[in-house]
């Protein structure tokens, strides 16, 4: 008898070594580890992949320290497609390409393909984010759906707001494994839209997501540091 998938897969995106923002490389590592600790505490059985898209080479010592808290590390700091955006401080494009690469890994890499047979929910979780004790992983159990925090009206003030009327927070969200192909196509559209309209990934996600597949929840139950200002925000 086939086992019923019941594992949660967390894809933790990071840029450990980057010149962007006011958070130092040392603090980035510490905040990433602290976030992983909260993830392990609250969802102890989660499968965790750390996907790093730093524009600069990440020291092996850092990955060794992080390996205590994750199951797999995917180092994309040398990947040409990610690097061309990361080195030019194009954060939204770099993150979309990074996620695109991970989706392809889940579908094509033998170890990941086998792993996916046990997964019933995929979470995108930004590094340097702490889960709060109020987080309930089961709130995301919506088969065939994406789950995001409720849309937020755009802060854009020019003609772009005609199309990008709202945005979706991308610090954390989840999708059903049945949507990997749909999400892969959406990431391709996001990259094109970000480059054409010069908007960020949060606006692009809202524009391109199939609203019939979208479930919106009031809160994500997490807190994170904003790289550009160093402030913390609750989501």
C-alpha positions in Angstrom: 0.0 0.0 0.0 1.3 3.4 -0.9 2.1 5.8 1.9 0.0 8.9 2.2 2.2 12.0 1.8 2.4 13.9 5.1 5.7 15.7 5.2 6.2 19.5 5.1 9.0 20.7 2.9 10.5 24.1 3.7 12.6 25.8 1.1 14.6 28.4 3.0 16.0 31.1 0.7 19.0 33.1 1.7 21.8 35.4 0.5 24.4 35.0 3.3 27.1 37.0 1.5 25.7 40.1 -0.1 26.5 43.7 -0.1 22.9 44.8 -0.1 21.2 46.3 2.9 22.4 47.3 6.3 22.6 43.8 7.9 26.2 42.6 8.2 27.3 39.1 7.0 27.8 38.0 10.6 24.3 39.1 11.6 22.9 37.5 8.5 24.4 34.2 9.5 23.2 34.5 13.1 19.7 35.6 12.1 19.5 32.7 9.6 20.5 30.2 12.3 18.0 31.6 14.8 15.2 31.4 12.2 16.1 27.8 11.5 16.0 27.0 15.2 12.5 28.3 15.5 11.5 26.3 12.4 12.9 23.1 14.0 11.2 23.9 17.3 7.8 24.4 15.8 7.8 22.0 12.9 10.3 19.5 14.1 9.6 16.9 11.4 9.9 19.3 8.5 12.3 18.6 5.6 14.4 21.7 5.2 16.3 22.8 2.1 18.5 25.9 2.4 18.9 27.5 -1.0 21.5 30.3 -1.0 21.8 32.7 -3.9 24.6 35.0 -2.6 26.4 37.1 -5.2 29.6 36.3 -3.4 31.1 32.9 -2.5 29.9 31.5 0.8 32.6 30.1 3.1 32.4 26.3 3.7 32.5 27.0 7.5 29.1 28.9 7.2 27.5 26.0 5.4 28.9 23.6 7.9 27.4 25.5 10.8 24.1 25.7 9.0 24.0 22.0 8.1 23.2 21.2 11.7 19.7 22.7 11.2 18.9 21.7 7.6 18.6 18.5 5.6 20.0 19.8 2.4 22.0 22.8 1.2 21.7 24.0 -2.4 24.5 26.5 -3.1 23.6 28.7 -6.1 26.2 31.4 -5.3 28.2 30.2 -8.3 25.1 29.7 -10.6 25.5 32.0 -13.6 21.7 32.7 -14.0 21.3 33.6 -10.3 24.6 35.5 -10.1 23.9 37.8 -13.0 21.0 39.3 -11.1 22.4 39.0 -7.5 25.6 40.8 -8.4 23.6 43.7 -9.9 21.5 44.0 -6.8 18.3 42.8 -8.6 16.9 41.0 -5.6 13.5 40.2 -7.0 14.8 38.7 -10.2 17.5 36.7 -8.3 15.0 35.2 -5.9 12.6 34.2 -8.7 15.5 32.5 -10.6 16.6 30.8 -7.4 13.1 29.5 -6.8 12.8 28.4 -10.4 16.0 26.4 -10.0 14.7 24.7 -6.9 11.4 23.8 -8.5 13.4 22.1 -11.3 15.5 20.3 -8.7 12.4 18.9 -7.1 11.1 17.6 -10.4 14.4 16.4 -12.0 17.0 15.5 -9.3 16.7 11.8 -8.3 17.0 12.3 -4.6 14.5 15.2 -4.6 12.1 13.3 -6.8 12.0 10.4 -4.4 11.7 12.8 -1.5 8.7 14.5 -3.0 6.6 11.3 -2.8 6.3 12.0 0.9 5.6 15.7 0.7 2.1 17.1 1.0 3.0 20.8 1.3 5.8 23.0 0.1 6.7 26.2 2.1 8.8 29.1 0.8 10.4 30.5 3.9 12.9 33.5 3.8 16.1 33.2 5.7 16.4 35.5 8.7 12.7 34.8 9.6 11.5 33.5 12.9 8.4 31.4 13.3 6.2 32.5 16.2 4.7 29.9 18.6 1.3 30.7 17.2 2.2 29.2 13.8 0.0 26.2 12.9 1.3 24.3 9.9 -2.1 22.8 9.3 -3.6 26.2 8.4 -1.8 25.7 5.1 -3.5 22.4 4.3 -5.4 23.3 1.2 -5.0 20.7 -1.6 -4.4 22.2 -5.0 -4.1 25.7 -3.6 -1.5 28.4 -2.9 -1.7 30.0 0.6 -0.5 33.6 1.1 -1.1 36.3 3.6 -4.0 38.5 2.6 -3.2 40.8 -0.3 -2.0 44.3 0.6 -2.9 47.4 -1.6 0.0 48.5 -3.7 2.3 51.4 -2.6 3.0 52.2 -6.3 1.8 55.7 -7.3 2.4 55.7 -11.0 0.8 54.0 -14.0 2.1 50.5 -12.8 -0.6 50.4 -10.2 -3.2 49.9 -12.9 -1.9 46.4 -13.3 -0.3 45.8 -10.0 -3.2 46.8 -7.8 -2.0 44.7 -4.8 0.9 42.7 -3.6 1.4 39.4 -1.9 4.0 39.0 1.0 6.6 36.6 -0.1 8.5 36.2 3.1 6.5 33.0 3.7 3.9 31.2 1.7 3.0 27.7 0.7 1.8 25.6 -2.3 0.5 22.2 -2.9 3.0 19.9 -4.7 0.5 19.5 -7.4 1.2 23.1 -8.3 4.9 22.8 -9.1 4.4 23.0 -12.8 2.0 25.9 -12.4 4.4 27.7 -10.1 7.3 27.1 -12.5 5.4 28.8 -15.3 4.4 31.6 -12.9 8.0 32.2 -11.9 8.9 32.5 -15.6 6.1 35.1 -16.0 7.2 36.9 -12.9 10.8 37.3 -14.1 9.6 38.8 -17.4 7.1 41.1 -15.6 9.6 42.3 -13.0 12.1 43.2 -15.8 9.4 44.8 -18.1 7.5 46.8 -15.5 10.3 47.3 -12.9 8.2 46.0 -10.1 9.2 43.7 -7.2 8.5 40.0 -6.8 5.6 40.7 -4.4 3.7 42.7 -6.9 4.5 40.2 -9.7 3.2 37.3 -7.6 -0.1 39.0 -7.2 -0.4 39.9 -10.9 0.5 36.4 -12.2 -1.1 34.1 -9.6 -4.3 32.3 -10.6 -6.7 33.8 -8.2 -8.9 30.7 -8.3 -6.0 28.8 -6.7 -5.3 31.4 -4.0 -6.2 31.0 -0.4 -5.5 34.1 1.7 -5.0 34.0 5.5 -4.9 36.8 8.1 -1.4 36.3 9.4 1.7 34.2 8.7 2.8 34.0 12.4 6.4 35.0 11.7 8.7 37.9 12.3 11.7 39.0 10.1 14.4 41.5 9.6 14.1 43.9 6.7 17.5 44.0 5.0 17.3 47.6 3.7 16.5 49.1 7.1 17.5 46.5 9.7 14.0 46.8 11.3 11.9 43.9 12.3 8.3 43.3 11.1 5.6 40.9 12.1 3.8 39.2 9.3 
